[in-house]
Amino acid sequence: MPESLLWHVYLELRSRGEPQATTYFISSLKTLHRRRTIGAASLPMLDPNPGEHRMSDDPFLAELWRAYKKCIQNNRTGPAAQLLRDIEGQLQQ
């Protein structure tokens, strides 16, 4: 699942103090989401690391991420879009 790779990169960049980490993460996640929505590419839906949400120090963000991945796995892009907006809002606080 490419979203998992983005999550890991985001957390690493953030831990290194990269000021644009959140911007890069949200932008890339939105691009992947758009591709999933229109079915432009066959993207993997298998979650290689279901416990990766625990890597975040923000428990609310962790739960949003877990719910987002679950929606993607179940091909529910509509609810995932709302969760993506919630993730973006949480990260911009």
Protein Blocks (a to p, Z undefined) as FASTA:
>chain_A
ZZlmmmmmmmmmmmnopaklmmmmmmmmmmmmmmmmnopaccdfbdfblmlmmmpcblkl
mmmmmmmmmmmmnopaklmmmmmmmmmmmmmZZ
